[in-house]
Amino acid sequence: MDADERRYWIRNCQGFRVDGPEGRVGVVEDVLYGQDPSEPAALLVRAGLLGLRIEVVPVDAVETIDPKRTRIGLGGGAVE
């Protein structure tokens, strides 16, 4: 996946399942933008067994994006 395709899918990943090294983390609730409104800065992830916890995951922590399976893979240490 090239950089443009990655940016596209980061911007459009609401509803994607998020997996970390230990398994399922949650589901992308929203994409957050920083000072540059054209570049996503973080993902708001609804996490936990019942989805009651909200985690903010920096975009830099995203290692893989699988649009066909609607999945995002995080690197180690992304979510505590």
mmCIF file of the N, C-alpha and C atoms, coordinates in Angstrom:
data_MODEL
# 
_entry.id   MODEL 
# 
loop_
_atom_site.group_PDB 
_atom_site.id 
_atom_site.type_symbol 
_atom_site.label_atom_id 
_atom_site.label_alt_id 
_atom_site.label_comp_id 
_atom_site.label_asym_id 
_atom_site.label_entity_id 
_atom_site.label_seq_id 
_atom_site.pdbx_PDB_ins_code 
_atom_site.Cartn_x 
_atom_site.Cartn_y 
_atom_site.Cartn_z 
_atom_site.occupancy 
_atom_site.B_iso_or_equiv 
_atom_site.pdbx_formal_charge 
_atom_site.auth_seq_id 
_atom_site.auth_comp_id 
_atom_site.auth_asym_id 
_atom_site.auth_atom_id 
_atom_site.pdbx_PDB_model_num 
ATOM 1   N N  . MET A 1 1  ? 0.860   -1.178 0.000  1.00 0.00 ? 1  MET A N  1 
ATOM 2   C CA . MET A 1 1  ? 0.000   0.000  0.000  1.00 0.00 ? 1  MET A CA 1 
ATOM 3   C C  . MET A 1 1  ? 0.901   1.234  0.000  1.00 0.00 ? 1  MET A C  1 
ATOM 4   N N  . ASP A 1 2  ? 0.675   2.120  -0.956 1.00 0.00 ? 2  ASP A N  1 
ATOM 5   C CA . ASP A 1 2  ? 1.505   3.323  -1.006 1.00 0.00 ? 2  ASP A CA 1 
ATOM 6   C C  . ASP A 1 2  ? 0.986   4.369  -0.019 1.00 0.00 ? 2  ASP A C  1 
ATOM 7   N N  . ALA A 1 3  ? 1.732   5.471  0.119  1.00 0.00 ? 3  ALA A N  1 
ATOM 8   C CA . ALA A 1 3  ? 1.412   6.496  1.123  1.00 0.00 ? 3  ALA A CA 1 
ATOM 9   C C  . ALA A 1 3  ? 0.046   7.143  0.883  1.00 0.00 ? 3  ALA A C  1 
ATOM 10  N N  . ASP A 1 4  ? -0.297  7.409  -0.374 1.00 0.00 ? 4  ASP A N  1 
ATOM 11  C CA . ASP A 1 4  ? -1.595  8.026  -0.671 1.00 0.00 ? 4  ASP A CA 1 
ATOM 12  C C  . ASP A 1 4  ? -2.757  7.098  -0.320 1.00 0.00 ? 4  ASP A C  1 
ATOM 13  N N  . GLU A 1 5  ? -2.590  5.832  -0.656 1.00 0.00 ? 5  GLU A N  1 
ATOM 14  C CA . GLU A 1 5  ? -3.625  4.845  -0.336 1.00 0.00 ? 5  GLU A CA 1 
ATOM 15  C C  . GLU A 1 5  ? -3.768  4.693  1.181  1.00 0.00 ? 5  GLU A C  1 
ATOM 16  N N  . ARG A 1 6  ? -2.644  4.676  1.882  1.00 0.00 ? 6  ARG A N  1 
ATOM 17  C CA . ARG A 1 6  ? -2.664  4.583  3.353  1.00 0.00 ? 6  ARG A CA 1 
ATOM 18  C C  . ARG A 1 6  ? -3.416  5.773  3.944  1.00 0.00 ? 6  ARG A C  1 
ATOM 19  N N  . ARG A 1 7  ? -3.098  6.996  3.482  1.00 0.00 ? 7  ARG A N  1 
ATOM 20  C CA . ARG A 1 7  ? -3.792  8.193  3.988  1.00 0.00 ? 7  ARG A CA 1 
ATOM 21  C C  . ARG A 1 7  ? -5.292  8.100  3.716  1.00 0.00 ? 7  ARG A C  1 
ATOM 22  N N  . TYR A 1 8  ? -5.663  7.636  2.532  1.00 0.00 ? 8  TYR A N  1 
ATOM 23  C CA . TYR A 1 8  ? -7.080  7.502  2.200  1.00 0.00 ? 8  TYR A CA 1 
ATOM 24  C C  . TYR A 1 8  ? -7.777  6.577  3.198  1.00 0.00 ? 8  TYR A C  1 
ATOM 25  N N  . TRP A 1 9  ? -7.189  5.401  3.433  1.00 0.00 ? 9  TRP A N  1 
ATOM 26  C CA . TRP A 1 9  ? -7.849  4.433  4.314  1.00 0.00 ? 9  TRP A CA 1 
ATOM 27  C C  . TRP A 1 9  ? -7.839  4.871  5.765  1.00 0.00 ? 9  TRP A C  1 
ATOM 28  N N  . ILE A 1 10 ? -6.795  5.595  6.207  1.00 0.00 ? 10 ILE A N  1 
ATOM 29  C CA . ILE A 1 10 ? -6.804  6.133  7.569  1.00 0.00 ? 10 ILE A CA 1 
ATOM 30  C C  . ILE A 1 10 ? -7.964  7.116  7.716  1.00 0.00 ? 10 ILE A C  1 
ATOM 31  N N  . ARG A 1 11 ? -8.168  7.957  6.714  1.00 0.00 ? 11 ARG A N  1 
ATOM 32  C CA . ARG A 1 11 ? -9.267  8.938  6.769  1.00 0.00 ? 11 ARG A CA 1 
ATOM 33  C C  . ARG A 1 11 ? -10.645 8.275  6.729  1.00 0.00 ? 11 ARG A C  1 
ATOM 34  N N  . ASN A 1 12 ? -10.720 7.086  6.181  1.00 0.00 ? 12 ASN A N  1 
ATOM 35  C CA . ASN A 1 12 ? -12.005 6.422  5.944  1.00 0.00 ? 12 ASN A CA 1 
ATOM 36  C C  . ASN A 1 12 ? -12.108 5.069  6.642  1.00 0.00 ? 12 ASN A C  1 
ATOM 37  N N  . CYS A 1 13 ? -11.591 4.975  7.858  1.00 0.00 ? 13 CYS A N  1 
ATOM 38  C CA . CYS A 1 13 ? -11.567 3.673  8.539  1.00 0.00 ? 13 CYS A CA 1 
ATOM 39  C C  . CYS A 1 13 ? -12.584 3.564  9.684  1.00 0.00 ? 13 CYS A C  1 
ATOM 40  N N  . GLN A 1 14 ? -13.550 4.471  9.761  1.00 0.00 ? 14 GLN A N  1 
ATOM 41  C CA . GLN A 1 14 ? -14.580 4.354  10.786 1.00 0.00 ? 14 GLN A CA 1 
ATOM 42  C C  . GLN A 1 14 ? -15.260 3.005  10.654 1.00 0.00 ? 14 GLN A C  1 
ATOM 43  N N  . GLY A 1 15 ? -15.393 2.314  11.778 1.00 0.00 ? 15 GLY A N  1 
ATOM 44  C CA . GLY A 1 15 ? -16.035 1.004  11.784 1.00 0.00 ? 15 GLY A CA 1 
ATOM 45  C C  . GLY A 1 15 ? -15.069 -0.155 11.600 1.00 0.00 ? 15 GLY A C  1 
ATOM 46  N N  . PHE A 1 16 ? -13.805 0.131  11.260 1.00 0.00 ? 16 PHE A N  1 
ATOM 47  C CA . PHE A 1 16 ? -12.828 -0.949 11.103 1.00 0.00 ? 16 PHE A CA 1 
ATOM 48  C C  . PHE A 1 16 ? -12.491 -1.546 12.466 1.00 0.00 ? 16 PHE A C  1 
ATOM 49  N N  . ARG A 1 17 ? -12.291 -2.845 12.487 1.00 0.00 ? 17 ARG A N  1 
ATOM 50  C CA . ARG A 1 17 ? -11.828 -3.528 13.696 1.00 0.00 ? 17 ARG A CA 1 
ATOM 51  C C  . ARG A 1 17 ? -10.344 -3.215 13.880 1.00 0.00 ? 17 ARG A C  1 
ATOM 52  N N  . VAL A 1 18 ? -9.933  -3.015 15.127 1.00 0.00 ? 18 VAL A N  1 
ATOM 53  C CA . VAL A 1 18 ? -8.536  -2.721 15.454 1.00 0.00 ? 18 VAL A CA 1 
ATOM 54  C C  . VAL A 1 18 ? -7.970  -3.882 16.250 1.00 0.00 ? 18 VAL A C  1 
ATOM 55  N N  . ASP A 1 19 ? -6.867  -4.432 15.747 1.00 0.00 ? 19 ASP A N  1 
ATOM 56  C CA . ASP A 1 19 ? -6.172  -5.528 16.427 1.00 0.00 ? 19 ASP A CA 1 
ATOM 57  C C  . ASP A 1 19 ? -4.783  -5.076 16.826 1.00 0.00 ? 19 ASP A C  1 
ATOM 58  N N  . GLY A 1 20 ? -4.371  -5.494 18.017 1.00 0.00 ? 20 GLY A N  1 
ATOM 59  C CA . GLY A 1 20 ? -3.017  -5.256 18.493 1.00 0.00 ? 20 GLY A CA 1 
ATOM 60  C C  . GLY A 1 20 ? -2.275  -6.573 18.547 1.00 0.00 ? 20 GLY A C  1 
ATOM 61  N N  . PRO A 1 21 ? -1.051  -6.563 19.029 1.00 0.00 ? 21 PRO A N  1 
ATOM 62  C CA . PRO A 1 21 ? -0.259  -7.789 19.113 1.00 0.00 ? 21 PRO A CA 1 
ATOM 63  C C  . PRO A 1 21 ? -0.909  -8.881 19.969 1.00 0.00 ? 21 PRO A C  1 
ATOM 64  N N  . GLU A 1 22 ? -1.720  -8.474 20.939 1.00 0.00 ? 22 GLU A N  1 
ATOM 65  C CA . GLU A 1 22 ? -2.371  -9.424 21.850 1.00 0.00 ? 22 GLU A CA 1 
ATOM 66  C C  . GLU A 1 22 ? -3.773  -9.814 21.408 1.00 0.00 ? 22 GLU A C  1 
ATOM 67  N N  . GLY A 1 23 ? -4.239  -9.266 20.279 1.00 0.00 ? 23 GLY A N  1 
ATOM 68  C CA . GLY A 1 23 ? -5.584  -9.590 19.810 1.00 0.00 ? 23 GLY A CA 1 
ATOM 69  C C  . GLY A 1 23 ? -6.435  -8.353 19.617 1.00 0.00 ? 23 GLY A C  1 
ATOM 70  N N  . ARG A 1 24 ? -7.745  -8.541 19.673 1.00 0.00 ? 24 ARG A N  1 
ATOM 71  C CA . ARG A 1 24 ? -8.700  -7.472 19.389 1.00 0.00 ? 24 ARG A CA 1 
ATOM 72  C C  . ARG A 1 24 ? -8.591  -6.350 20.407 1.00 0.00 ? 24 ARG A C  1 
ATOM 73  N N  . VAL A 1 25 ? -8.552  -5.107 19.891 1.00 0.00 ? 25 VAL A N  1 
ATOM 74  C CA . VAL A 1 25 ? -8.527  -3.919 20.742 1.00 0.00 ? 25 VAL A CA 1 
ATOM 75  C C  . VAL A 1 25 ? -9.910  -3.285 20.771 1.00 0.00 ? 25 VAL A C  1 
ATOM 76  N N  . GLY A 1 26 ? -10.515 -3.114 19.603 1.00 0.00 ? 26 GLY A N  1 
ATOM 77  C CA . GLY A 1 26 ? -11.823 -2.477 19.536 1.00 0.00 ? 26 GLY A CA 1 
ATOM 78  C C  . GLY A 1 26 ? -12.179 -2.113 18.112 1.00 0.00 ? 26 GLY A C  1 
ATOM 79  N N  . VAL A 1 27 ? -12.965 -1.046 17.985 1.00 0.00 ? 27 VAL A N  1 
ATOM 80  C CA . VAL A 1 27 ? -13.471 -0.596 16.685 1.00 0.00 ? 27 VAL A CA 1 
ATOM 81  C C  . VAL A 1 27 ? -13.233 0.907  16.566 1.00 0.00 ? 27 VAL A C  1 
ATOM 82  N N  . VAL A 1 28 ? -12.815 1.351  15.368 1.00 0.00 ? 28 VAL A N  1 
ATOM 83  C CA . VAL A 1 28 ? -12.578 2.781  15.141 1.00 0.00 ? 28 VAL A CA 1 
ATOM 84  C C  . VAL A 1 28 ? -13.912 3.521  15.197 1.00 0.00 ? 28 VAL A C  1 
ATOM 85  N N  . GLU A 1 29 ? -13.992 4.440  16.128 1.00 0.00 ? 29 GLU A N  1 
ATOM 86  C CA . GLU A 1 29 ? -15.186 5.269  16.303 1.00 0.00 ? 29 GLU A CA 1 
ATOM 87  C C  . GLU A 1 29 ? -15.093 6.531  15.442 1.00 0.00 ? 29 GLU A C  1 
ATOM 88  N N  . ASP A 1 30 ? -13.880 7.109  15.373 1.00 0.00 ? 30 ASP A N  1 
ATOM 89  C CA . ASP A 1 30 ? -13.705 8.361  14.648 1.00 0.00 ? 30 ASP A CA 1 
ATOM 90  C C  . ASP A 1 30 ? -12.234 8.556  14.318 1.00 0.00 ? 30 ASP A C  1 
ATOM 91  N N  . VAL A 1 31 ? -11.966 9.458  13.406 1.00 0.00 ? 31 VAL A N  1 
ATOM 92  C CA . VAL A 1 31 ? -10.609 9.849  13.046 1.00 0.00 ? 31 VAL A CA 1 
ATOM 93  C C  . VAL A 1 31 ? -10.407 11.271 13.555 1.00 0.00 ? 31 VAL A C  1 
ATOM 94  N N  . LEU A 1 32 ? -9.313  11.494 14.275 1.00 0.00 ? 32 LEU A N  1 
ATOM 95  C CA . LEU A 1 32 ? -9.027  12.808 14.854 1.00 0.00 ? 32 LEU A CA 1 
ATOM 96  C C  . LEU A 1 32 ? -7.927  13.499 14.058 1.00 0.00 ? 32 LEU A C  1 
ATOM 97  N N  . TYR A 1 33 ? -8.066  14.795 13.890 1.00 0.00 ? 33 TYR A N  1 
ATOM 98  C CA . TYR A 1 33 ? -7.096  15.600 13.153 1.00 0.00 ? 33 TYR A CA 1 
ATOM 99  C C  . TYR A 1 33 ? -6.416  16.555 14.119 1.00 0.00 ? 33 TYR A C  1 
ATOM 100 N N  . GLY A 1 34 ? -5.144  16.847 13.850 1.00 0.00 ? 34 GLY A N  1 
ATOM 101 C CA . GLY A 1 34 ? -4.374  17.760 14.686 1.00 0.00 ? 34 GLY A CA 1 
ATOM 102 C C  . GLY A 1 34 ? -4.388  19.154 14.098 1.00 0.00 ? 34 GLY A C  1 
ATOM 103 N N  . GLN A 1 35 ? -3.232  19.814 14.147 1.00 0.00 ? 35 GLN A N  1 
ATOM 104 C CA . GLN A 1 35 ? -3.132  21.184 13.645 1.00 0.00 ? 35 GLN A CA 1 
ATOM 105 C C  . GLN A 1 35 ? -3.335  21.265 12.148 1.00 0.00 ? 35 GLN A C  1 
ATOM 106 N N  . ASP A 1 36 ? -2.936  20.234 11.420 1.00 0.00 ? 36 ASP A N  1 
ATOM 107 C CA . ASP A 1 36 ? -3.143  20.192 9.973  1.00 0.00 ? 36 ASP A CA 1 
ATOM 108 C C  . ASP A 1 36 ? -4.461  19.463 9.706  1.00 0.00 ? 36 ASP A C  1 
ATOM 109 N N  . PRO A 1 37 ? -5.493  20.193 9.297  1.00 0.00 ? 37 PRO A N  1 
ATOM 110 C CA . PRO A 1 37 ? -6.810  19.568 9.120  1.00 0.00 ? 37 PRO A CA 1 
ATOM 111 C C  . PRO A 1 37 ? -6.882  18.578 7.961  1.00 0.00 ? 37 PRO A C  1 
ATOM 112 N N  . SER A 1 38 ? -5.809  18.455 7.187  1.00 0.00 ? 38 SER A N  1 
ATOM 113 C CA . SER A 1 38 ? -5.831  17.499 6.084  1.00 0.00 ? 38 SER A CA 1 
ATOM 114 C C  . SER A 1 38 ? -5.115  16.189 6.427  1.00 0.00 ? 38 SER A C  1 
ATOM 115 N N  . GLU A 1 39 ? -4.456  16.147 7.591  1.00 0.00 ? 39 GLU A N  1 
ATOM 116 C CA . GLU A 1 39 ? -3.697  14.954 7.989  1.00 0.00 ? 39 GLU A CA 1 
ATOM 117 C C  . GLU A 1 39 ? -4.255  14.363 9.283  1.00 0.00 ? 39 GLU A C  1 
ATOM 118 N N  . PRO A 1 40 ? -4.744  13.136 9.240  1.00 0.00 ? 40 PRO A N  1 
ATOM 119 C CA . PRO A 1 40 ? -5.213  12.488 10.468 1.00 0.00 ? 40 PRO A CA 1 
ATOM 120 C C  . PRO A 1 40 ? -4.066  12.351 11.473 1.00 0.00 ? 40 PRO A C  1 
ATOM 121 N N  . ALA A 1 41 ? -4.367  12.574 12.742 1.00 0.00 ? 41 ALA A N  1 
ATOM 122 C CA . ALA A 1 41 ? -3.361  12.486 13.801 1.00 0.00 ? 41 ALA A CA 1 
ATOM 123 C C  . ALA A 1 41 ? -3.551  11.249 14.668 1.00 0.00 ? 41 ALA A C  1 
ATOM 124 N N  . ALA A 1 42 ? -4.808  10.838 14.867 1.00 0.00 ? 42 ALA A N  1 
ATOM 125 C CA . ALA A 1 42 ? -5.084  9.718  15.773 1.00 0.00 ? 42 ALA A CA 1 
ATOM 126 C C  . ALA A 1 42 ? -6.434  9.094  15.433 1.00 0.00 ? 42 ALA A C  1 
ATOM 127 N N  . LEU A 1 43 ? -6.616  7.894  15.954 1.00 0.00 ? 43 LEU A N  1 
ATOM 128 C CA . LEU A 1 43 ? -7.894  7.190  15.818 1.00 0.00 ? 43 LEU A CA 1 
ATOM 129 C C  . LEU A 1 43 ? -8.545  7.107  17.187 1.00 0.00 ? 43 LEU A C  1 
ATOM 130 N N  . LEU A 1 44 ? -9.820  7.366  17.245 1.00 0.00 ? 44 LEU A N  1 
ATOM 131 C CA . LEU A 1 44 ? -10.600 7.194  18.461 1.00 0.00 ? 44 LEU A CA 1 
ATOM 132 C C  . LEU A 1 44 ? -11.184 5.785  18.394 1.00 0.00 ? 44 LEU A C  1 
ATOM 133 N N  . VAL A 1 45 ? -10.752 4.930  19.317 1.00 0.00 ? 45 VAL A N  1 
ATOM 134 C CA . VAL A 1 45 ? -11.124 3.514  19.266 1.00 0.00 ? 45 VAL A CA 1 
ATOM 135 C C  . VAL A 1 45 ? -11.989 3.159  20.468 1.00 0.00 ? 45 VAL A C  1 
ATOM 136 N N  . ARG A 1 46 ? -13.163 2.609  20.184 1.00 0.00 ? 46 ARG A N  1 
ATOM 137 C CA . ARG A 1 46 ? -14.034 2.103  21.250 1.00 0.00 ? 46 ARG A CA 1 
ATOM 138 C C  . ARG A 1 46 ? -13.495 0.732  21.618 1.00 0.00 ? 46 ARG A C  1 
ATOM 139 N N  . ALA A 1 47 ? -13.018 0.596  22.862 1.00 0.00 ? 47 ALA A N  1 
ATOM 140 C CA . ALA A 1 47 ? -12.284 -0.592 23.279 1.00 0.00 ? 47 ALA A CA 1 
ATOM 141 C C  . ALA A 1 47 ? -12.918 -1.242 24.506 1.00 0.00 ? 47 ALA A C  1 
ATOM 142 N N  . GLY A 1 48 ? -12.335 -2.363 24.873 1.00 0.00 ? 48 GLY A N  1 
ATOM 143 C CA . GLY A 1 48 ? -12.803 -3.084 26.053 1.00 0.00 ? 48 GLY A CA 1 
ATOM 144 C C  . GLY A 1 48 ? -13.843 -4.122 25.707 1.00 0.00 ? 48 GLY A C  1 
ATOM 145 N N  . LEU A 1 49 ? -14.068 -5.020 26.636 1.00 0.00 ? 49 LEU A N  1 
ATOM 146 C CA . LEU A 1 49 ? -14.988 -6.133 26.426 1.00 0.00 ? 49 LEU A CA 1 
ATOM 147 C C  . LEU A 1 49 ? -16.385 -5.668 26.030 1.00 0.00 ? 49 LEU A C  1 
ATOM 148 N N  . LEU A 1 50 ? -16.863 -4.620 26.675 1.00 0.00 ? 50 LEU A N  1 
ATOM 149 C CA . LEU A 1 50 ? -18.201 -4.109 26.380 1.00 0.00 ? 50 LEU A CA 1 
ATOM 150 C C  . LEU A 1 50 ? -18.177 -2.840 25.535 1.00 0.00 ? 50 LEU A C  1 
ATOM 151 N N  . GLY A 1 51 ? -16.990 -2.429 25.107 1.00 0.00 ? 51 GLY A N  1 
ATOM 152 C CA . GLY A 1 51 ? -16.870 -1.215 24.304 1.00 0.00 ? 51 GLY A CA 1 
ATOM 153 C C  . GLY A 1 51 ? -17.127 0.051  25.084 1.00 0.00 ? 51 GLY A C  1 
ATOM 154 N N  . LEU A 1 52 ? -16.856 0.009  26.383 1.00 0.00 ? 52 LEU A N  1 
ATOM 155 C CA . LEU A 1 52 ? -17.132 1.168  27.227 1.00 0.00 ? 52 LEU A CA 1 
ATOM 156 C C  . LEU A 1 52 ? -15.942 2.112  27.352 1.00 0.00 ? 52 LEU A C  1 
ATOM 157 N N  . ARG A 1 53 ? -14.768 1.643  26.973 1.00 0.00 ? 53 ARG A N  1 
ATOM 158 C CA . ARG A 1 53 ? -13.551 2.442  27.099 1.00 0.00 ? 53 ARG A CA 1 
ATOM 159 C C  . ARG A 1 53 ? -13.225 3.063  25.741 1.00 0.00 ? 53 ARG A C  1 
ATOM 160 N N  . ILE A 1 54 ? -12.716 4.300  25.768 1.00 0.00 ? 54 ILE A N  1 
ATOM 161 C CA . ILE A 1 54 ? -12.282 4.980  24.552 1.00 0.00 ? 54 ILE A CA 1 
ATOM 162 C C  . ILE A 1 54 ? -10.763 5.140  24.626 1.00 0.00 ? 54 ILE A C  1 
ATOM 163 N N  . GLU A 1 55 ? -10.081 4.725  23.570 1.00 0.00 ? 55 GLU A N  1 
ATOM 164 C CA . GLU A 1 55 ? -8.630  4.857  23.467 1.00 0.00 ? 55 GLU A CA 1 
ATOM 165 C C  . GLU A 1 55 ? -8.310  5.787  22.306 1.00 0.00 ? 55 GLU A C  1 
ATOM 166 N N  . VAL A 1 56 ? -7.311  6.622  22.490 1.00 0.00 ? 56 VAL A N  1 
ATOM 167 C CA . VAL A 1 56 ? -6.807  7.464  21.412 1.00 0.00 ? 56 VAL A CA 1 
ATOM 168 C C  . VAL A 1 56 ? -5.510  6.831  20.939 1.00 0.00 ? 56 VAL A C  1 
ATOM 169 N N  . VAL A 1 57 ? -5.502  6.399  19.685 1.00 0.00 ? 57 VAL A N  1 
ATOM 170 C CA . VAL A 1 57 ? -4.355  5.692  19.116 1.00 0.00 ? 57 VAL A CA 1 
ATOM 171 C C  . VAL A 1 57 ? -3.712  6.577  18.052 1.00 0.00 ? 57 VAL A C  1 
ATOM 172 N N  . PRO A 1 58 ? -2.437  6.926  18.218 1.00 0.00 ? 58 PRO A N  1 
ATOM 173 C CA . PRO A 1 58 ? -1.767  7.741  17.201 1.00 0.00 ? 58 PRO A CA 1 
ATOM 174 C C  . PRO A 1 58 ? -1.716  7.006  15.863 1.00 0.00 ? 58 PRO A C  1 
ATOM 175 N N  . VAL A 1 59 ? -1.854  7.740  14.789 1.00 0.00 ? 59 VAL A N  1 
ATOM 176 C CA . VAL A 1 59 ? -1.819  7.151  13.450 1.00 0.00 ? 59 VAL A CA 1 
ATOM 177 C C  . VAL A 1 59 ? -0.488  6.433  13.216 1.00 0.00 ? 59 VAL A C  1 
ATOM 178 N N  . ASP A 1 60 ? 0.582   6.928  13.818 1.00 0.00 ? 60 ASP A N  1 
ATOM 179 C CA . ASP A 1 60 ? 1.900   6.293  13.670 1.00 0.00 ? 60 ASP A CA 1 
ATOM 180 C C  . ASP A 1 60 ? 1.931   4.868  14.205 1.00 0.00 ? 60 ASP A C  1 
ATOM 181 N N  . ALA A 1 61 ? 1.002   4.514  15.088 1.00 0.00 ? 61 ALA A N  1 
ATOM 182 C CA . ALA A 1 61 ? 0.961   3.164  15.661 1.00 0.00 ? 61 ALA A CA 1 
ATOM 183 C C  . ALA A 1 61 ? 0.327   2.146  14.709 1.00 0.00 ? 61 ALA A C  1 
ATOM 184 N N  . VAL A 1 62 ? -0.324  2.632  13.640 1.00 0.00 ? 62 VAL A N  1 
ATOM 185 C CA . VAL A 1 62 ? -0.970  1.740  12.673 1.00 0.00 ? 62 VAL A CA 1 
ATOM 186 C C  . VAL A 1 62 ? 0.106   1.106  11.799 1.00 0.00 ? 62 VAL A C  1 
ATOM 187 N N  . GLU A 1 63 ? 0.193   -0.220 11.860 1.00 0.00 ? 63 GLU A N  1 
ATOM 188 C CA . GLU A 1 63 ? 1.177   -0.939 11.048 1.00 0.00 ? 63 GLU A CA 1 
ATOM 189 C C  . GLU A 1 63 ? 0.568   -1.488 9.774  1.00 0.00 ? 63 GLU A C  1 
ATOM 190 N N  . THR A 1 64 ? -0.671  -1.968 9.856  1.00 0.00 ? 64 THR A N  1 
ATOM 191 C CA . THR A 1 64 ? -1.314  -2.546 8.687  1.00 0.00 ? 64 THR A CA 1 
ATOM 192 C C  . THR A 1 64 ? -2.753  -2.062 8.559  1.00 0.00 ? 64 THR A C  1 
ATOM 193 N N  . ILE A 1 65 ? -3.202  -1.984 7.306  1.00 0.00 ? 65 ILE A N  1 
ATOM 194 C CA . ILE A 1 65 ? -4.598  -1.652 7.011  1.00 0.00 ? 65 ILE A CA 1 
ATOM 195 C C  . ILE A 1 65 ? -5.065  -2.659 5.966  1.00 0.00 ? 65 ILE A C  1 
ATOM 196 N N  . ASP A 1 66 ? -6.158  -3.347 6.283  1.00 0.00 ? 66 ASP A N  1 
ATOM 197 C CA . ASP A 1 66 ? -6.726  -4.327 5.361  1.00 0.00 ? 66 ASP A CA 1 
ATOM 198 C C  . ASP A 1 66 ? -8.158  -3.899 5.033  1.00 0.00 ? 66 ASP A C  1 
ATOM 199 N N  . PRO A 1 67 ? -8.332  -3.089 3.979  1.00 0.00 ? 67 PRO A N  1 
ATOM 200 C CA . PRO A 1 67 ? -9.666  -2.579 3.663  1.00 0.00 ? 67 PRO A CA 1 
ATOM 201 C C  . PRO A 1 67 ? -10.676 -3.669 3.318  1.00 0.00 ? 67 PRO A C  1 
ATOM 202 N N  . LYS A 1 68 ? -10.222 -4.759 2.702  1.00 0.00 ? 68 LYS A N  1 
ATOM 203 C CA . LYS A 1 68 ? -11.151 -5.835 2.341  1.00 0.00 ? 68 LYS A CA 1 
ATOM 204 C C  . LYS A 1 68 ? -11.756 -6.493 3.572  1.00 0.00 ? 68 LYS A C  1 
ATOM 205 N N  . ARG A 1 69 ? -10.948 -6.632 4.622  1.00 0.00 ? 69 ARG A N  1 
ATOM 206 C CA . ARG A 1 69 ? -11.432 -7.261 5.862  1.00 0.00 ? 69 ARG A CA 1 
ATOM 207 C C  . ARG A 1 69 ? -11.851 -6.217 6.892  1.00 0.00 ? 69 ARG A C  1 
ATOM 208 N N  . THR A 1 70 ? -11.757 -4.940 6.541  1.00 0.00 ? 70 THR A N  1 
ATOM 209 C CA . THR A 1 70 ? -12.026 -3.808 7.433  1.00 0.00 ? 70 THR A CA 1 
ATOM 210 C C  . THR A 1 70 ? -11.291 -3.978 8.765  1.00 0.00 ? 70 THR A C  1 
ATOM 211 N N  . ARG A 1 71 ? -9.975  -4.138 8.664  1.00 0.00 ? 71 ARG A N  1 
ATOM 212 C CA . ARG A 1 71 ? -9.135  -4.341 9.850  1.00 0.00 ? 71 ARG A CA 1 
ATOM 213 C C  . ARG A 1 71 ? -7.942  -3.412 9.831  1.00 0.00 ? 71 ARG A C  1 
ATOM 214 N N  . ILE A 1 72 ? -7.543  -3.025 11.034 1.00 0.00 ? 72 ILE A N  1 
ATOM 215 C CA . ILE A 1 72 ? -6.329  -2.235 11.246 1.00 0.00 ? 72 ILE A CA 1 
ATOM 216 C C  . ILE A 1 72 ? -5.482  -3.005 12.248 1.00 0.00 ? 72 ILE A C  1 
ATOM 217 N N  . GLY A 1 73 ? -4.187  -3.099 11.970 1.00 0.00 ? 73 GLY A N  1 
ATOM 218 C CA . GLY A 1 73 ? -3.252  -3.754 12.872 1.00 0.00 ? 73 GLY A CA 1 
ATOM 219 C C  . GLY A 1 73 ? -2.315  -2.739 13.489 1.00 0.00 ? 73 GLY A C  1 
ATOM 220 N N  . LEU A 1 74 ? -2.168  -2.813 14.814 1.00 0.00 ? 74 LEU A N  1 
ATOM 221 C CA . LEU A 1 74 ? -1.299  -1.891 15.543 1.00 0.00 ? 74 LEU A CA 1 
ATOM 222 C C  . LEU A 1 74 ? 0.006   -2.565 15.914 1.00 0.00 ? 74 LEU A C  1 
ATOM 223 N N  . GLY A 1 75 ? 1.026   -1.742 16.069 1.00 0.00 ? 75 GLY A N  1 
ATOM 224 C CA . GLY A 1 75 ? 2.309   -2.239 16.552 1.00 0.00 ? 75 GLY A CA 1 
ATOM 225 C C  . GLY A 1 75 ? 2.283   -2.382 18.062 1.00 0.00 ? 75 GLY A C  1 
ATOM 226 N N  . GLY A 1 76 ? 3.309   -2.961 18.616 1.00 0.00 ? 76 GLY A N  1 
ATOM 227 C CA . GLY A 1 76 ? 3.407   -3.159 20.071 1.00 0.00 ? 76 GLY A CA 1 
ATOM 228 C C  . GLY A 1 76 ? 3.442   -1.842 20.818 1.00 0.00 ? 76 GLY A C  1 
ATOM 229 N N  . GLY A 1 77 ? 2.802   -1.787 21.966 1.00 0.00 ? 77 GLY A N  1 
ATOM 230 C CA . GLY A 1 77 ? 2.806   -0.605 22.819 1.00 0.00 ? 77 GLY A CA 1 
ATOM 231 C C  . GLY A 1 77 ? 1.864   0.507  22.377 1.00 0.00 ? 77 GLY A C  1 
ATOM 232 N N  . ALA A 1 78 ? 1.024   0.260  21.397 1.00 0.00 ? 78 ALA A N  1 
ATOM 233 C CA . ALA A 1 78 ? 0.133   1.302  20.888 1.00 0.00 ? 78 ALA A CA 1 
ATOM 234 C C  . ALA A 1 78 ? -0.991  1.643  21.870 1.00 0.00 ? 78 ALA A C  1 
ATOM 235 N N  . VAL A 1 79 ? -1.518  0.624  22.535 1.00 0.00 ? 79 VAL A N  1 
ATOM 236 C CA . VAL A 1 79 ? -2.636  0.816  23.479 1.00 0.00 ? 79 VAL A CA 1 
ATOM 237 C C  . VAL A 1 79 ? -2.275  0.135  24.770 1.00 0.00 ? 79 VAL A C  1 
ATOM 238 N N  . GLU A 1 80 ? -2.482  0.838  25.870 1.00 0.00 ? 80 GLU A N  1 
ATOM 239 C CA . GLU A 1 80 ? -2.175  0.241  27.182 1.00 0.00 ? 80 GLU A CA 1 
ATOM 240 C C  . GLU A 1 80 ? -3.397  -0.412 27.773 1.00 0.00 ? 80 GLU A C  1 
# 
